Amino acid sequence: MAQEPNTSSTVAAEKLKSLRIAPEQKVQKPGRLTAVLTFLVGAVIGFSLSFAIPRPSRDAAQKPPAVSPSRNPSSTGQSPTATTPPEKKTGDVILTATGYVTPRRRIALSPQVMGQVVWVGIEKGNKVEKDQVLVRLDAQQYEARLAKAEAGAASAKARLDMMKAGTRKEEVEAARAEVAELQALLTQAEKTLERIKGSVESGLETRQRLDEAQGTRDSAAGRLNAAKARLERHLAGERPEDIAAAEADLKSAVAAVDEARIQMDDTVIKAPSAGTILEKLIEVGELVSPQNFGGSRGARTELLSLADLSDLQVEVDVNESDFEKVMMNGTARVTLDAYPDRSYEAFVREIAPEADRQKATIQVKVAIRKPDDLVRPEMSARVDFLKGPPAADLPVNTALIP
């Protein structure tokens, strides 16, 4: 009996035969030399392309991608990207200069009299009103001087009034009675002298007694002459020259009173105008004086300084080559370095009458029309001078127009 072939082995052999690749369909692997040549050719081509294609600059590589204005990054779910703010419109700017903010008027208060500070009513930054009391000095010695001067003036006035009123009748009668009394005393002294002279010659009186009698007689004669002169003055009245001298004495006394009162008033320091205290330089107990006596430990000569911060300006130096672009009362725009997004309307208030020879510049002061609390003295600022005619509604100091 013939043996049957294994059916499973036959099926496996046929499947394996179907999976084999024909020799003509096989891809021959390149040789080792071909692979090396291919690599070298690719390297040369890549190196050449690196120089032929321009690369972006470093600034362009670091610059963030621009965001389209019409697309909101937050609406797309992406994080917002920082962008450079758009530049401000310069308008008709014809010249730009930089400078510093200054008050139009800065007042430094100094004492008019020497004294010790007993009260200070302000601090740096306080706003004050006109005639507000700021500082008080010790006024005791000035009060005493005023009282003495007033007493002297009262005495001088009394003397003048008496001279103008003339001598009273009672005074004339008293002067006449005095003359008569002294005349009698002189007569008696003369008789006594004559009697003693005779006694001395006869040896009854001594020489000393004669000298005493002579002195008594001379004294009586002198007193009588003085009384007669007073009586004549009473009868004739005061001379015009004497009255004029008395009037001059009274004027001098009144002037002394005025001076003493002014000195006493100067012990109270008041604000000369409304403004803001910029500097406070004294404290209670310090000695102040209108004069500097030298040295760093002497009395202070300055009390404080104030300015009106509603009237501010910017001082800039304009080159001589650009000076023709600036006109008195011309319009301008001020921008502070501290707040570059804010600007203030301004106008040219003052132009220096002479140039700075060393810097070849001319100083120009530009007034800020409506400064707010952000504008402070000594801030850095930029001034843009604008085209157009001068503004007619702005105040102009015609005395400063060149």
LOVEX-936129 format. One record per residue (C-alpha): residue in three letters; x, y, z. Coordinates in nm, 2 decimals. Example, Ala and Ser with C-alpha at 12.3 -4.5 7.8 and 13.67 -1.06 7.14 Angstrom:
BEGIN
R   residu     east    north       up
R      ALA     1.23    -0.45     0.78
R      SER     1.37    -0.11     0.71
% end
This chain:
BEGIN
R   residu     east    north       up
R      MET     0.00     0.00     0.00
R      ALA     0.15     0.32    -0.11
R      GLN     0.22     0.58     0.16
R      GLU     0.03     0.93     0.13
R      PRO     0.23     1.24     0.14
R      ASN     0.20     1.47     0.44
R      THR    -0.06     1.73     0.34
R      SER     0.04     1.99     0.61
R      SER     0.41     1.99     0.50
R      THR     0.31     2.04     0.14
R      VAL     0.09     2.35     0.22
R      ALA     0.37     2.51     0.43
R      ALA     0.63     2.46     0.15
R      GLU     0.40     2.63    -0.10
R      LYS     0.34     2.93     0.13
R      LEU     0.71     2.97     0.19
R      LYS     0.77     2.96    -0.19
R      SER     0.51     3.24    -0.25
R      LEU     0.69     3.47     0.00
R      ARG     1.03     3.46    -0.17
R      ILE     1.14     3.76    -0.38
R      ALA     1.26     3.70    -0.73
R      PRO     1.62     3.78    -0.80
R      GLU     1.53     4.04    -1.06
R      GLN     1.32     4.22    -0.81
R      LYS     1.59     4.26    -0.54
R      VAL     1.75     4.61    -0.49
R      GLN     2.12     4.59    -0.47
R      LYS     2.27     4.77    -0.17
R      PRO     2.52     5.04    -0.27
R      GLY     2.87     4.96    -0.20
R      ARG     3.08     5.12     0.08
R      LEU     3.25     5.35    -0.16
R      THR     2.93     5.48    -0.31
R      ALA     2.79     5.57     0.04
R      VAL     3.10     5.77     0.13
R      LEU     3.08     5.97    -0.20
R      THR     2.72     6.04    -0.14
R      PHE     2.79     6.18     0.21
R      LEU     3.07     6.41     0.09
R      VAL     2.86     6.55    -0.19
R      GLY     2.57     6.63     0.05
R      ALA     2.81     6.80     0.30
R      VAL     2.96     7.03     0.03
R      ILE     2.61     7.13    -0.10
R      GLY     2.49     7.21     0.26
R      PHE     2.80     7.42     0.34
R      SER     2.75     7.62     0.02
R      LEU     2.39     7.69     0.09
R      SER     2.47     7.82     0.45
R      PHE     2.65     8.12     0.29
R      ALA     2.42     8.17     0.00
R      ILE     2.10     8.21     0.21
R      PRO     2.10     8.54     0.43
R      ARG     2.04     8.49     0.80
R      PRO     1.82     8.73     1.02
R      SER     2.00     8.99     1.24
R      ARG     2.03     8.95     1.61
R      ASP     1.78     9.24     1.67
R      ALA     1.53     9.08     1.43
R      ALA     1.58     8.75     1.60
R      GLN     1.51     8.90     1.94
R      LYS     1.22     9.12     1.83
R      PRO     0.89     8.97     1.95
R      PRO     0.63     8.89     1.68
R      ALA     0.39     9.17     1.60
R      VAL     0.03     9.13     1.69
R      SER    -0.23     9.23     1.44
R      PRO    -0.44     9.52     1.57
R      SER    -0.76     9.35     1.45
R      ARG    -0.69     9.03     1.65
R      ASN    -0.72     9.02     2.03
R      PRO    -0.47     8.76     2.16
R      SER    -0.68     8.69     2.46
R      SER    -0.97     8.59     2.24
R      THR    -0.77     8.33     2.07
R      GLY    -0.65     8.17     2.39
R      GLN    -0.29     8.29     2.33
R      SER    -0.09     8.49     2.59
R      PRO    -0.07     8.86     2.51
R      THR     0.26     8.98     2.36
R      ALA     0.43     9.31     2.47
R      THR     0.42     9.57     2.19
R      THR     0.58     9.91     2.15
R      PRO     0.33    10.18     2.21
R      PRO     0.25    10.39     1.91
R      GLU     0.44    10.72     1.88
R      LYS     0.25    11.04     1.97
R      LYS     0.15    11.27     1.69
R      THR     0.41    11.55     1.69
R      GLY     0.18    11.79     1.51
R      ASP     0.35    12.10     1.37
R      VAL     0.66    12.08     1.59
R      ILE     0.93    12.31     1.46
R      LEU     1.18    12.28     1.74
R      THR     1.23    12.06     2.05
R      ALA     1.44    12.16     2.36
R      THR     1.49    12.01     2.70
R      GLY     1.51    12.19     3.03
R      TYR     1.39    12.21     3.39
R      VAL     1.07    12.32     3.56
R      THR     1.10    12.63     3.78
R      PRO     0.85    12.85     3.96
R      ARG     0.81    13.19     3.80
R      ARG     0.88    13.36     4.14
R      ARG     1.07    13.20     4.42
R      ILE     1.08    13.41     4.74
R      ALA     1.35    13.36     5.00
R      LEU     1.25    13.51     5.34
R      SER     1.53    13.66     5.56
R      PRO     1.49    13.83     5.90
R      GLN     1.50    14.20     5.92
R      VAL     1.61    14.20     6.29
R      MET     1.83    13.98     6.50
R      GLY     1.65    13.76     6.74
R      GLN     1.58    13.41     6.87
R      VAL     1.31    13.20     6.70
R      VAL     1.03    13.13     6.96
R      TRP     0.76    12.98     6.72
R      VAL     0.75    12.82     6.38
R      GLY     0.41    12.76     6.22
R      ILE     0.49    12.59     5.89
R      GLU     0.64    12.27     5.75
R      LYS     0.80    12.20     5.41
R      GLY     0.52    12.15     5.16
R      ASN     0.25    12.35     5.34
R      LYS     0.04    12.59     5.14
R      VAL     0.01    12.94     5.29
R      GLU    -0.19    13.25     5.23
R      LYS    -0.08    13.61     5.19
R      ASP     0.00    13.78     5.53
R      GLN    -0.02    13.44     5.72
R      VAL     0.21    13.44     6.02
R      LEU     0.50    13.19     5.96
R      VAL     0.76    13.26     6.22
R      ARG     0.79    13.46     6.55
R      LEU     1.10    13.60     6.71
R      ASP     1.16    13.70     7.07
R      ALA     1.03    14.06     7.09
R      GLN     1.10    14.16     7.45
R      GLN     1.40    14.39     7.39
R      TYR     1.22    14.56     7.10
R      GLU     0.91    14.62     7.31
R      ALA     1.13    14.80     7.57
R      ARG     1.29    15.01     7.30
R      LEU     0.95    15.11     7.17
R      ALA     0.83    15.21     7.52
R      LYS     1.15    15.43     7.58
R      ALA     1.11    15.60     7.24
R      GLU     0.74    15.67     7.31
R      ALA     0.83    15.83     7.65
R      GLY     1.10    16.05     7.48
R      ALA     0.85    16.17     7.22
R      ALA     0.59    16.26     7.49
R      SER     0.85    16.47     7.67
R      ALA     0.95    16.65     7.36
R      LYS     0.59    16.73     7.27
R      ALA     0.53    16.87     7.62
R      ARG     0.82    17.10     7.60
R      LEU     0.71    17.23     7.26
R      ASP     0.35    17.28     7.38
R      MET     0.47    17.48     7.67
R      MET     0.69    17.70     7.46
R      LYS     0.41    17.77     7.21
R      ALA     0.16    17.85     7.49
R      GLY     0.39    18.12     7.63
R      THR     0.45    18.23     7.99
R      ARG     0.15    18.24     8.22
R      LYS     0.08    18.55     8.43
R      GLU     0.15    18.37     8.75
R      GLU     0.50    18.28     8.63
R      VAL     0.57    18.65     8.54
R      GLU     0.46    18.76     8.89
R      ALA     0.67    18.50     9.05
R      ALA     0.97    18.61     8.85
R      ARG     0.91    18.97     8.95
R      ALA     0.89    18.87     9.32
R      GLU     1.21    18.68     9.29
R      VAL     1.39    18.98     9.14
R      ALA     1.26    19.20     9.42
R      GLU     1.37    18.96     9.69
R      LEU     1.71    18.92     9.54
R      GLN     1.75    19.29     9.50
R      ALA     1.68    19.34     9.88
R      LEU     1.93    19.07     9.96
R      LEU     2.19    19.24     9.75
R      THR     2.13    19.58     9.91
R      GLN     2.17    19.43    10.26
R      ALA     2.49    19.25    10.15
R      GLU     2.64    19.57    10.02
R      LYS     2.56    19.75    10.35
R      THR     2.72    19.47    10.55
R      LEU     3.03    19.48    10.33
R      GLU     3.07    19.86    10.38
R      ARG     3.03    19.83    10.75
R      ILE     3.29    19.55    10.78
R      LYS     3.54    19.75    10.56
R      GLY     3.52    20.04    10.82
R      SER     3.56    19.80    11.11
R      VAL     3.87    19.64    10.95
R      GLU     4.03    19.97    10.91
R      SER     3.97    20.05    11.27
R      GLY     4.08    19.71    11.38
R      LEU     3.74    19.59    11.50
R      GLU     3.70    19.32    11.23
R      THR     3.94    19.08    11.08
R      ARG     4.04    19.05    10.72
R      GLN     3.86    18.71    10.70
R      ARG     3.54    18.86    10.79
R      LEU     3.58    19.12    10.51
R      ASP     3.63    18.84    10.26
R      GLU     3.32    18.66    10.37
R      ALA     3.11    18.97    10.33
R      GLN     3.25    19.03     9.99
R      GLY     3.16    18.68     9.88
R      THR     2.80    18.71    10.01
R      ARG     2.76    19.04     9.82
R      ASP     2.89    18.89     9.49
R      SER     2.66    18.58     9.52
R      ALA     2.36    18.80     9.57
R      ALA     2.44    19.01     9.27
R      GLY     2.47    18.70     9.05
R      ARG     2.14    18.55     9.16
R      LEU     1.98    18.88     9.10
R      ASN     2.11    18.90     8.74
R      ALA     1.98    18.55     8.67
R      ALA     1.64    18.64     8.80
R      LYS     1.62    18.95     8.59
R      ALA     1.71    18.75     8.28
R      ARG     1.43    18.50     8.35
R      LEU     1.18    18.78     8.40
R      GLU     1.29    18.94     8.07
R      ARG     1.24    18.61     7.89
R      HIS     0.89    18.57     8.04
R      LEU     0.80    18.92     7.94
R      ALA     0.94    18.88     7.58
R      GLY     0.81    18.52     7.52
R      GLU     1.00    18.23     7.35
R      ARG     1.22    18.31     7.05
R      PRO     1.13    18.16     6.71
R      GLU     1.46    17.98     6.70
R      ASP     1.39    17.81     7.03
R      ILE     1.05    17.69     6.91
R      ALA     1.20    17.56     6.58
R      ALA     1.46    17.37     6.78
R      ALA     1.19    17.21     7.00
R      GLU     0.99    17.11     6.69
R      ALA     1.30    16.94     6.55
R      ASP     1.35    16.75     6.87
R      LEU     0.99    16.63     6.86
R      LYS     1.03    16.50     6.50
R      SER     1.34    16.31     6.60
R      ALA     1.16    16.15     6.89
R      VAL     0.86    16.05     6.67
R      ALA     1.10    15.90     6.41
R      ALA     1.26    15.70     6.69
R      VAL     0.92    15.57     6.79
R      ASP     0.84    15.46     6.43
R      GLU     1.18    15.28     6.40
R      ALA     1.12    15.10     6.73
R      ARG     0.77    15.00     6.62
R      ILE     0.89    14.87     6.28
R      GLN     1.16    14.66     6.45
R      MET     0.91    14.51     6.69
R      ASP     0.67    14.43     6.40
R      ASP     0.96    14.26     6.22
R      THR     0.98    14.00     6.49
R      VAL     0.66    13.86     6.33
R      ILE     0.74    13.71     5.98
R      LYS     0.44    13.69     5.75
R      ALA     0.40    13.54     5.40
R      PRO     0.44    13.81     5.14
R      SER     0.22    13.62     4.90
R      ALA     0.03    13.29     4.87
R      GLY     0.23    12.99     4.78
R      THR     0.39    12.66     4.89
R      ILE     0.67    12.63     5.13
R      LEU     0.97    12.48     4.94
R      GLU     1.23    12.50     5.21
R      LYS     1.22    12.53     5.59
R      LEU     1.56    12.62     5.73
R      ILE     1.50    12.71     6.09
R      GLU     1.38    12.56     6.41
R      VAL     1.26    12.69     6.75
R      GLY     1.56    12.82     6.96
R      GLU     1.78    12.91     6.67
R      LEU     1.93    13.26     6.64
R      VAL     1.87    13.45     6.32
R      SER     2.01    13.77     6.18
R      PRO     1.98    13.99     5.87
R      GLN     2.36    13.99     5.84
R      ASN     2.61    13.71     5.81
R      PHE     2.89    13.75     6.06
R      GLY     3.10    13.47     5.90
R      GLY     3.16    13.11     6.00
R      SER     2.93    12.81     5.99
R      ARG     2.81    12.84     6.35
R      GLY     2.68    13.19     6.33
R      ALA     2.32    13.31     6.31
R      ARG     2.11    13.20     6.02
R      THR     2.04    13.46     5.76
R      GLU     1.76    13.28     5.57
R      LEU     1.44    13.14     5.72
R      LEU     1.25    12.97     5.44
R      SER     1.15    12.99     5.08
R      LEU     0.82    12.97     4.90
R      ALA     0.67    12.98     4.55
R      ASP     0.34    12.98     4.38
R      LEU     0.32    12.63     4.22
R      SER     0.02    12.74     4.00
R      ASP     0.26    12.96     3.80
R      LEU     0.53    12.73     3.67
R      GLN     0.76    12.75     3.37
R      VAL     1.03    12.55     3.19
R      GLU     1.37    12.71     3.13
R      VAL     1.54    12.59     2.82
R      ASP     1.85    12.69     2.62
R      VAL     1.79    12.73     2.25
R      ASN     2.09    12.72     2.01
R      GLU     2.15    13.04     1.82
R      SER     2.10    12.86     1.49
R      ASP     1.74    12.77     1.60
R      PHE     1.66    13.10     1.76
R      GLU     1.46    13.22     1.46
R      LYS     1.20    12.95     1.52
R      VAL     1.11    13.09     1.86
R      MET     0.87    13.39     1.90
R      MET     0.74    13.57     2.20
R      ASN     0.40    13.42     2.32
R      GLY     0.44    13.14     2.07
R      THR     0.25    12.82     2.14
R      ALA     0.43    12.52     2.28
R      ARG     0.38    12.18     2.44
R      VAL     0.55    12.06     2.76
R      THR     0.61    11.69     2.84
R      LEU     0.77    11.58     3.17
R      ASP     1.03    11.30     3.16
R      ALA     0.85    11.15     3.46
R      TYR     0.52    11.13     3.28
R      PRO     0.59    11.09     2.91
R      ASP     0.22    11.01     2.83
R      ARG     0.10    11.35     2.96
R      SER     0.15    11.69     2.80
R      TYR     0.06    12.04     2.89
R      GLU    -0.02    12.35     2.68
R      ALA     0.23    12.62     2.71
R      PHE     0.35    12.95     2.56
R      VAL     0.67    13.15     2.54
R      ARG     0.67    13.39     2.83
R      GLU     1.02    13.53     2.83
R      ILE     1.32    13.55     2.60
R      ALA     1.66    13.65     2.74
R      PRO     1.78    13.98     2.61
R      GLU     2.13    13.85     2.56
R      ALA     2.29    13.52     2.46
R      ASP     2.53    13.30     2.64
R      ARG     2.86    13.35     2.46
R      GLN     3.03    13.03     2.59
R      LYS     2.74    12.80     2.50
R      ALA     2.61    12.99     2.20
R      THR     2.25    12.96     2.33
R      ILE     1.97    13.19     2.44
R      GLN     1.76    13.12     2.74
R      VAL     1.38    13.09     2.68
R      LYS     1.12    13.05     2.95
R      VAL     0.80    12.87     2.86
R      ALA     0.50    12.91     3.08
R      ILE     0.28    12.61     3.15
R      ARG    -0.08    12.71     3.12
R      LYS    -0.26    12.48     3.36
R      PRO     0.00    12.28     3.57
R      ASP    -0.14    12.01     3.80
R      ASP     0.00    11.85     4.11
R      LEU     0.22    11.63     3.91
R      VAL     0.43    11.92     3.79
R      ARG     0.70    11.99     4.04
R      PRO     0.99    12.24     4.04
R      GLU     1.33    12.11     3.92
R      MET     1.17    11.83     3.71
R      SER     1.32    11.75     3.37
R      ALA     1.09    11.84     3.08
R      ARG     1.08    11.85     2.70
R      VAL     0.94    12.15     2.52
R      ASP     0.80    12.12     2.17
R      PHE     0.77    12.46     2.00
R      LEU     0.47    12.45     1.76
R      LYS     0.39    12.63     1.43
R      GLY     0.13    12.90     1.41
R      PRO     0.07    13.26     1.52
R      PRO     0.10    13.36     1.89
R      ALA    -0.20    13.28     2.10
R      ALA    -0.40    13.60     2.15
R      ASP    -0.57    13.49     2.48
R      LEU    -0.24    13.45     2.67
R      PRO    -0.08    13.72     2.89
R      VAL     0.23    13.88     2.75
R      ASN     0.49    14.09     2.93
R      THR     0.56    14.35     2.66
R      ALA     0.86    14.48     2.85
R      LEU     1.04    14.15     2.78
R      ILE     0.97    14.14     2.41
R      PRO     1.31    14.18     2.23
% end
